[in-house]
Amino acid sequence: MQVTASRLEALLSDNSIWGLLLANLITIVMAVMQDWSLLLVMWVYWCQSVIIGLFNFWRMMTLKRFSTKGVSSGDGPVLPTQKTKREMSWFFLVHYGLFHAVYLVFLFSGIGGDQPEFFAPGPLLIILLFLINHAWSFFYNRRREAESVPNIGTLMFLPYARILPMHLTLVFGGVFISGKFWLVVFLLLKTLADLIAHAAEHSLRRKQMDGVRNGPVS
């Protein structure tokens, strides 16, 4: 992703990325102050991933215009119809849900430790912050990108590209984590992965907007 002055300005003017950074930094502070286990951290970020998926499903279901370029079925190319939108939105929700159901089994296994106190003020506050941030990002960017014609096939895979780096960082980081220092290191890496994925996602949306202004999108 080439970084130009205009793209950097657009990124820095996006309030949602600053909210995302703040939510992640508060998570790190809470994890250190309350001595969170890696398992509790992973529970919190699992909830963040679910929130991302639900807003993506909502976005797909409320699309007014979209492209199906590159999307095909056994019968040939897929047309950008309301039926296509509903079917692909629900397919995403089911597939994304199954992915997180398997992840949930992994979390319930305890990863070699006892289950943490998940329903405590600290974790619930962080989840609420992520919910507020992603809700704000959804409504704020939907207004800004109202003229875009997103590719619905791309929308199906964007959440995976966003959440996989941060979860792989935590899962593989768990092999090496042996204290607060390394927990903070891997939480910072997770935060970086989250911010990069967020920036890449919204850069793609702005590119789609430019495509609409400069010519038709198939």
Backbone bond lengths (Angstrom), bond angles and torsions (degrees), N, CA, C in turn:
res aa  C-N    CA-C-N  psi(-1)  N-CA   C-N-CA  omega(-1)  CA-C   N-CA-C  phi
1 M - - - 1.469 - - 1.527 108.96 -
2 Q 1.308 117.43 110.30 1.447 122.16 -178.70 1.524 109.81 -72.19
3 V 1.358 114.93 130.81 1.460 120.09 -178.98 1.523 108.68 -97.54
4 T 1.318 117.08 114.16 1.455 122.77 175.98 1.519 108.39 -107.88
5 A 1.349 114.88 167.70 1.467 119.31 -179.56 1.520 110.84 -60.91
6 S 1.347 117.13 -39.86 1.463 120.11 -178.50 1.529 110.77 -68.00
7 R 1.338 116.71 -39.79 1.464 119.50 179.07 1.519 111.28 -67.82
8 L 1.344 116.01 -39.82 1.457 119.49 178.30 1.518 110.71 -64.02
9 E 1.333 116.46 -41.32 1.469 120.26 177.75 1.521 111.17 -62.99
10 A 1.337 116.77 -42.00 1.465 120.84 178.87 1.519 110.70 -64.23
11 L 1.349 115.75 -38.54 1.466 119.89 179.83 1.517 111.40 -66.05
12 L 1.330 116.62 -45.78 1.460 120.48 -177.77 1.525 112.20 -70.28
13 S 1.346 116.67 -23.10 1.466 119.79 178.85 1.526 112.13 -85.91
14 D 1.330 116.47 -3.93 1.464 121.19 179.86 1.527 108.88 -82.94
15 N 1.337 115.53 104.68 1.466 119.66 -177.59 1.519 112.88 -61.11
16 S 1.324 117.17 -27.98 1.454 119.80 -175.91 1.525 112.01 -65.60
17 I 1.335 117.85 -31.11 1.464 119.03 -179.04 1.525 110.52 -72.30
18 W 1.341 116.41 -31.73 1.462 119.45 176.19 1.528 110.58 -70.56
19 G 1.331 116.18 -35.97 1.463 119.12 175.52 1.508 111.79 -66.05
20 L 1.336 116.27 -38.63 1.463 120.74 177.81 1.522 110.64 -64.24
21 L 1.327 116.56 -43.44 1.462 120.51 177.94 1.525 110.59 -61.93
22 L 1.329 117.12 -43.32 1.469 120.81 179.83 1.522 111.12 -62.51
23 A 1.337 117.46 -43.74 1.463 120.91 -179.97 1.531 110.92 -61.80
24 N 1.326 116.43 -40.54 1.463 119.77 178.94 1.526 112.04 -68.00
25 L 1.334 116.51 -40.41 1.466 119.44 179.62 1.527 111.22 -66.89
26 I 1.328 117.07 -38.85 1.471 120.16 176.37 1.526 109.74 -64.07
27 T 1.329 117.10 -37.07 1.459 120.87 176.97 1.524 110.64 -59.76
28 I 1.325 117.07 -44.49 1.463 121.11 179.90 1.523 110.84 -62.90
29 V 1.335 116.28 -44.68 1.468 120.52 179.85 1.529 110.21 -62.06
30 M 1.329 117.35 -46.64 1.465 121.22 179.80 1.525 110.92 -62.88
31 A 1.333 116.81 -41.02 1.466 120.68 -179.27 1.521 111.12 -61.67
32 V 1.323 116.68 -39.04 1.466 120.75 -179.89 1.522 110.84 -74.48
33 M 1.327 116.98 -47.57 1.461 120.66 -175.95 1.527 112.34 -66.38
34 Q 1.333 116.98 -36.11 1.460 120.63 -177.64 1.525 112.70 -100.76
35 D 1.338 116.23 7.52 1.461 121.84 175.66 1.532 111.62 55.06
36 W 1.325 116.18 53.54 1.459 120.61 179.73 1.527 110.80 -69.08
37 S 1.296 114.57 147.12 1.464 120.25 172.42 1.522 108.87 -83.51
38 L 1.339 115.52 163.07 1.466 119.45 176.45 1.526 110.05 -60.08
39 L 1.325 117.26 -37.04 1.459 121.25 -179.03 1.524 111.19 -61.88
40 L 1.324 117.68 -42.05 1.465 120.86 178.96 1.531 110.25 -64.99
41 V 1.327 116.58 -41.20 1.460 120.46 177.14 1.523 110.57 -59.40
42 M 1.330 116.51 -43.33 1.460 120.57 -179.23 1.523 111.19 -66.79
43 W 1.324 118.97 -34.20 1.464 122.19 174.66 1.527 110.21 -61.15
44 V 1.323 115.87 -45.16 1.469 120.68 -178.82 1.523 110.40 -62.27
45 Y 1.332 116.83 -45.03 1.465 119.82 -178.47 1.528 112.43 -74.71
46 W 1.317 117.13 -23.81 1.468 119.59 171.34 1.528 109.16 -62.96
47 C 1.318 115.79 -43.00 1.472 119.95 178.29 1.522 110.56 -63.61
48 Q 1.345 117.53 -39.22 1.451 120.00 177.24 1.533 110.48 -60.91
49 S 1.330 117.00 -41.11 1.462 121.01 179.82 1.524 111.39 -63.44
50 V 1.328 116.64 -39.77 1.461 120.58 177.51 1.520 110.00 -62.62
51 I 1.328 116.38 -42.43 1.469 120.82 178.54 1.528 110.48 -60.66
52 I 1.335 117.18 -43.88 1.469 121.57 178.04 1.520 110.45 -58.76
53 G 1.332 116.40 -45.05 1.461 120.57 -179.24 1.513 113.20 -63.97
54 L 1.321 116.76 -41.21 1.459 120.17 -178.77 1.529 111.37 -65.79
55 F 1.331 116.72 -40.73 1.465 118.87 178.28 1.527 111.01 -69.55
56 N 1.327 117.24 -32.23 1.459 119.12 177.07 1.532 110.73 -67.79
57 F 1.328 116.73 -40.18 1.458 121.25 175.54 1.527 110.60 -60.46
58 W 1.317 116.14 -44.29 1.464 121.67 178.32 1.520 110.19 -60.98
59 R 1.326 116.55 -43.84 1.461 119.94 179.60 1.516 110.80 -62.06
60 M 1.331 118.06 -44.17 1.459 121.16 -179.75 1.531 111.04 -63.13
61 M 1.325 116.44 -41.70 1.465 120.44 -176.99 1.527 112.61 -69.87
62 T 1.332 117.22 -23.78 1.468 120.06 -176.09 1.527 112.33 -104.33
63 L 1.341 117.46 12.08 1.460 120.13 177.23 1.534 110.35 -62.78
64 K 1.305 115.75 135.70 1.470 120.04 175.00 1.525 110.90 -95.33
65 R 1.336 114.64 -37.81 1.463 120.31 175.99 1.520 107.82 -133.97
66 F 1.307 116.11 143.73 1.460 119.56 178.09 1.520 109.56 -159.83
67 S 1.318 114.75 161.48 1.454 122.06 178.59 1.524 109.51 -106.60
68 T 1.333 116.24 150.02 1.470 121.21 175.09 1.531 109.67 -119.98
69 K 1.326 116.55 24.67 1.462 120.52 -179.87 1.522 110.46 -59.00
70 G 1.315 117.10 127.68 1.460 121.79 -179.71 1.506 114.66 85.52
71 V 1.328 117.82 -6.85 1.469 122.02 179.17 1.527 108.57 -94.35
72 S 1.304 116.68 128.64 1.463 120.58 -179.26 1.516 110.49 -143.94
73 S 1.313 116.10 163.02 1.459 122.82 175.83 1.530 107.96 -129.82
74 G 1.315 116.98 -173.14 1.459 120.69 179.37 1.515 112.99 -62.60
75 D 1.334 115.43 -22.65 1.468 119.91 -178.87 1.522 113.09 -92.22
76 G 1.343 117.31 0.48 1.454 120.19 -179.57 1.517 111.80 117.12
77 P 1.346 117.78 -161.57 1.463 121.50 -178.77 1.530 112.34 -59.08
78 V 1.318 115.17 148.25 1.466 121.52 179.57 1.520 108.67 -96.81
79 L 1.315 116.52 132.43 1.459 121.41 -179.35 1.535 110.71 -88.10
80 P 1.345 117.91 149.01 1.466 121.76 179.94 1.528 112.29 -78.40
81 T 1.328 116.73 71.36 1.458 121.91 -179.20 1.527 110.07 -106.70
82 Q 1.316 116.30 169.06 1.460 120.90 176.65 1.530 110.94 -62.80
83 K 1.321 116.42 -36.43 1.463 121.05 178.29 1.530 110.25 -62.54
84 T 1.336 116.04 -43.32 1.463 120.61 177.75 1.519 110.56 -61.28
85 K 1.328 116.24 -43.70 1.461 120.57 -179.76 1.520 111.22 -59.69
86 R 1.324 117.72 -46.41 1.465 121.10 -179.05 1.530 110.92 -64.75
87 E 1.325 116.47 -45.98 1.461 119.81 -176.63 1.530 111.74 -64.44
88 M 1.324 117.17 -43.44 1.454 120.04 -178.53 1.522 111.37 -72.00
89 S 1.326 117.13 -33.82 1.467 120.35 177.25 1.518 110.85 -64.01
90 W 1.324 117.10 -46.20 1.460 120.42 -179.05 1.524 111.80 -71.65
91 F 1.342 116.39 -33.64 1.464 118.82 175.28 1.519 110.20 -61.96
92 F 1.339 116.36 -43.27 1.468 120.08 177.03 1.522 110.90 -59.35
93 L 1.339 116.83 -47.46 1.456 120.72 -176.27 1.526 111.40 -61.21
94 V 1.330 117.24 -42.82 1.467 120.97 179.98 1.524 110.57 -66.90
95 H 1.328 117.02 -46.81 1.462 120.72 -178.46 1.525 111.23 -64.47
96 Y 1.322 116.23 -45.26 1.464 121.36 178.72 1.525 110.47 -64.08
97 G 1.333 115.90 -38.61 1.460 120.18 177.95 1.514 112.37 -64.73
98 L 1.339 117.87 -41.07 1.465 120.99 178.27 1.525 110.73 -64.50
99 F 1.320 115.95 -40.56 1.461 120.40 177.20 1.527 110.57 -56.91
100 H 1.323 116.56 -45.29 1.459 120.00 -178.52 1.520 112.75 -77.02
101 A 1.332 117.60 -23.45 1.463 120.18 174.70 1.533 109.84 -67.04
102 V 1.336 116.46 -41.61 1.470 120.26 176.58 1.521 110.29 -64.32
103 Y 1.314 115.88 -41.98 1.468 121.31 177.32 1.533 109.96 -61.57
104 L 1.331 116.27 -36.63 1.460 121.08 179.90 1.531 111.21 -64.03
105 V 1.325 116.51 -41.26 1.472 120.42 176.00 1.518 109.73 -59.58
106 F 1.339 116.00 -42.36 1.464 121.74 177.40 1.527 110.86 -58.65
107 L 1.317 117.29 -42.79 1.462 121.03 -179.91 1.522 111.43 -69.21
108 F 1.343 117.21 -40.48 1.458 120.03 179.61 1.524 111.96 -66.51
109 S 1.341 116.46 -22.18 1.467 119.11 178.32 1.521 111.16 -67.28
110 G 1.341 116.13 -18.85 1.455 120.14 174.36 1.505 114.93 91.64
111 I 1.319 118.53 -11.20 1.471 122.65 -179.21 1.522 110.43 47.65
112 G 1.302 116.00 44.11 1.458 119.83 175.28 1.514 114.76 81.60
113 G 1.309 118.68 8.62 1.456 120.97 -179.98 1.510 111.76 -140.50
114 D 1.339 115.61 174.20 1.461 120.53 179.29 1.521 109.98 -76.35
115 Q 1.325 115.06 151.70 1.460 119.67 177.79 1.528 109.99 -65.94
116 P 1.334 116.95 133.27 1.461 120.27 -179.50 1.520 111.20 -78.34
117 E 1.324 115.05 171.16 1.465 120.78 176.49 1.522 108.11 -82.37
118 F 1.331 114.31 91.40 1.458 119.66 -173.47 1.523 111.69 -73.26
119 F 1.352 117.02 -41.18 1.474 120.55 -176.40 1.519 110.00 -85.22
120 A 1.318 114.98 60.87 1.459 122.34 177.21 1.528 107.93 -117.17
121 P 1.343 117.88 159.40 1.471 119.65 -176.50 1.521 113.92 -55.30
122 G 1.335 117.81 -40.13 1.458 120.85 -177.18 1.522 113.53 -60.87
123 P 1.334 118.43 -60.44 1.475 119.60 179.47 1.523 113.30 -59.75
124 L 1.323 117.01 -40.06 1.467 119.59 -179.09 1.529 111.33 -65.60
125 L 1.338 116.76 -35.38 1.464 120.56 177.01 1.525 110.67 -63.67
126 I 1.332 117.02 -43.31 1.462 120.72 -179.28 1.528 110.26 -64.58
127 I 1.321 117.12 -42.60 1.470 120.61 179.00 1.526 110.02 -62.26
128 L 1.334 116.60 -40.24 1.461 120.59 176.96 1.523 111.07 -62.48
129 L 1.335 117.12 -40.20 1.462 120.71 178.22 1.528 110.91 -63.15
130 F 1.339 116.76 -42.57 1.459 119.53 177.67 1.529 111.02 -64.66
131 L 1.328 116.78 -39.19 1.460 120.20 177.89 1.522 111.17 -61.59
132 I 1.328 116.61 -45.90 1.459 121.23 179.21 1.524 110.37 -62.58
133 N 1.343 116.15 -44.08 1.461 120.10 -178.87 1.523 112.66 -62.20
134 H 1.343 116.82 -46.47 1.458 119.77 -177.68 1.532 111.52 -72.32
135 A 1.337 117.06 -30.69 1.463 119.79 174.93 1.527 109.78 -67.05
136 W 1.321 115.95 -44.72 1.460 120.09 177.93 1.527 110.36 -61.14
137 S 1.333 117.23 -45.56 1.461 121.48 179.28 1.528 111.16 -59.88
138 F 1.326 116.34 -41.17 1.464 121.13 -178.59 1.525 111.13 -61.87
139 F 1.324 116.79 -52.50 1.467 120.24 -175.58 1.528 111.60 -73.83
140 Y 1.322 117.18 -37.80 1.458 121.18 -178.87 1.525 110.88 -65.45
141 N 1.326 116.74 -48.58 1.463 120.02 -177.55 1.527 112.30 -76.32
142 R 1.325 117.53 -24.97 1.462 118.44 176.67 1.524 110.57 -66.08
143 R 1.299 117.16 -37.05 1.469 120.08 176.37 1.526 110.81 -68.68
144 R 1.334 116.73 -41.87 1.465 120.94 -178.00 1.526 111.48 -67.29
145 E 1.329 116.30 -31.32 1.458 120.45 -172.81 1.527 112.10 -109.48
146 A 1.327 115.79 26.45 1.463 119.93 -176.33 1.524 112.30 -61.97
147 E 1.339 116.70 -25.61 1.461 120.04 -177.47 1.528 112.96 -86.59
148 S 1.325 117.84 -8.48 1.461 120.22 -176.00 1.523 111.12 -74.76
149 V 1.334 114.79 159.11 1.460 121.62 175.33 1.524 106.76 -124.11
150 P 1.327 117.71 84.27 1.460 120.64 -174.52 1.520 112.36 -69.42
151 N 1.306 115.28 153.06 1.458 120.74 174.53 1.525 107.69 -83.71
152 I 1.320 117.18 120.18 1.464 120.49 -173.56 1.533 111.32 -68.34
153 G 1.339 116.39 -27.63 1.458 119.05 175.39 1.515 111.66 -66.81
154 T 1.327 116.50 -39.58 1.468 120.81 177.11 1.519 110.72 -65.32
155 L 1.339 116.48 -40.52 1.463 120.30 179.38 1.527 112.03 -59.56
156 M 1.329 116.71 -32.69 1.461 120.09 -179.56 1.525 111.91 -63.93
157 F 1.340 116.81 -32.40 1.463 120.26 -173.17 1.528 114.13 -101.57
158 L 1.329 117.72 -13.56 1.459 120.28 -179.34 1.535 113.54 -57.18
159 P 1.340 119.69 -43.88 1.471 118.36 179.72 1.521 113.24 -60.86
160 Y 1.345 117.56 -36.35 1.464 120.04 178.72 1.526 110.16 -65.66
161 A 1.331 116.40 -43.67 1.460 120.37 178.86 1.527 110.72 -62.96
162 R 1.329 115.74 -25.97 1.462 119.62 -178.87 1.522 112.74 -83.19
163 I 1.337 117.53 -41.86 1.460 119.68 -172.64 1.521 113.66 -89.70
164 L 1.330 118.41 -27.87 1.461 119.45 -175.84 1.525 113.23 -61.52
165 P 1.348 119.40 -44.85 1.474 117.61 178.85 1.513 113.51 -58.87
166 M 1.350 116.82 -42.20 1.460 118.07 -176.40 1.522 111.38 -71.31
167 H 1.324 118.06 -34.72 1.459 119.11 179.88 1.523 111.84 -76.56
168 L 1.332 117.87 -36.23 1.457 120.21 175.61 1.522 110.63 -63.86
169 T 1.330 116.15 -36.09 1.458 120.22 176.54 1.520 110.78 -59.79
170 L 1.334 116.46 -43.88 1.454 120.37 -178.94 1.528 111.96 -71.66
171 V 1.340 116.91 -43.86 1.460 120.36 -176.96 1.525 111.18 -63.01
172 F 1.347 116.38 -50.55 1.459 119.62 -179.44 1.523 111.15 -74.08
173 G 1.331 115.44 -28.41 1.453 118.40 175.68 1.514 112.25 -65.63
174 G 1.337 116.54 -29.34 1.458 120.51 179.37 1.512 113.64 -61.72
175 V 1.326 116.76 -22.97 1.462 120.78 178.41 1.524 110.64 -68.86
176 F 1.354 115.22 -29.88 1.463 119.31 -173.55 1.527 113.13 -105.46
177 I 1.323 116.82 -15.83 1.468 119.50 -175.81 1.521 111.05 -69.23
178 S 1.339 116.03 125.69 1.462 119.83 178.64 1.522 111.76 -136.11
179 G 1.320 117.50 9.20 1.453 120.51 179.83 1.516 110.82 -175.57
180 K 1.325 115.52 -179.44 1.458 120.56 -176.31 1.514 112.34 -63.04
181 F 1.327 116.14 -37.32 1.463 118.99 -177.01 1.519 110.95 -58.99
182 W 1.343 116.87 -49.14 1.453 120.31 -177.72 1.527 111.53 -71.89
183 L 1.331 116.09 -29.76 1.456 118.75 174.93 1.527 110.15 -62.15
184 V 1.330 116.69 -44.87 1.458 121.21 178.69 1.527 110.69 -63.85
185 V 1.342 116.93 -40.92 1.465 121.01 179.31 1.525 110.61 -58.38
186 F 1.329 116.36 -47.75 1.456 119.26 -177.29 1.524 112.08 -74.09
187 L 1.321 117.47 -28.18 1.465 119.25 174.18 1.531 110.47 -69.30
188 L 1.323 117.27 -35.20 1.458 120.32 175.54 1.526 110.93 -66.54
189 L 1.336 116.65 -39.02 1.464 120.23 176.55 1.526 110.59 -64.89
190 K 1.329 116.05 -39.84 1.467 120.31 177.30 1.518 109.91 -62.24
191 T 1.332 116.79 -43.25 1.461 121.21 179.23 1.523 110.45 -60.94
192 L 1.339 116.66 -43.31 1.461 120.71 178.63 1.529 110.96 -61.87
193 A 1.333 116.37 -44.10 1.468 120.44 178.30 1.527 110.86 -61.57
194 D 1.317 116.60 -40.43 1.467 122.03 179.71 1.525 110.70 -63.27
195 L 1.335 116.41 -45.14 1.468 120.76 -177.92 1.526 111.41 -68.56
196 I 1.331 117.18 -40.90 1.462 120.33 179.48 1.526 110.10 -63.76
197 A 1.340 116.91 -43.97 1.463 120.53 179.74 1.518 110.99 -64.61
198 H 1.333 116.77 -40.32 1.466 120.84 177.66 1.525 110.18 -61.59
199 A 1.340 116.41 -46.32 1.460 120.60 -179.57 1.522 111.36 -62.97
200 A 1.335 116.94 -42.51 1.463 121.02 -179.72 1.524 110.67 -64.05
201 E 1.339 116.36 -41.74 1.466 120.57 -179.89 1.519 111.43 -61.15
202 H 1.325 116.65 -46.84 1.464 119.34 -176.72 1.522 111.77 -77.10
203 S 1.329 117.61 -25.22 1.459 119.95 173.05 1.528 110.15 -65.26
204 L 1.336 115.88 -39.63 1.464 120.19 177.54 1.521 110.57 -63.65
205 R 1.326 117.25 -40.53 1.464 120.09 179.28 1.527 111.14 -64.90
206 R 1.351 116.57 -39.87 1.461 119.14 178.83 1.526 110.79 -67.67
207 K 1.325 116.99 -34.38 1.457 120.91 176.57 1.524 110.50 -63.32
208 Q 1.345 115.88 -38.59 1.459 119.94 177.24 1.521 110.94 -65.70
209 M 1.332 116.54 -36.36 1.463 120.26 176.40 1.525 110.70 -63.31
210 D 1.345 116.21 -43.04 1.465 119.93 179.47 1.524 110.65 -64.19
211 G 1.331 115.69 -35.67 1.465 120.11 178.45 1.507 111.46 -63.15
212 V 1.328 117.10 -37.79 1.466 121.40 179.23 1.526 110.17 -67.96
213 R 1.331 116.19 -40.22 1.470 119.40 -178.97 1.524 111.47 -68.75
214 N 1.347 115.57 -35.80 1.461 119.35 -173.83 1.530 113.38 -91.47
215 G 1.332 117.83 -11.16 1.447 119.41 -179.47 1.494 111.01 169.67
216 P 1.307 119.44 172.05 1.462 122.87 -178.14 1.514 112.20 -69.77
217 V 1.311 115.46 149.86 1.460 122.86 175.76 1.498 108.58 -108.85
218 S 1.310 117.29 125.47 1.469 119.82 -177.22 1.501 110.71 -88.41
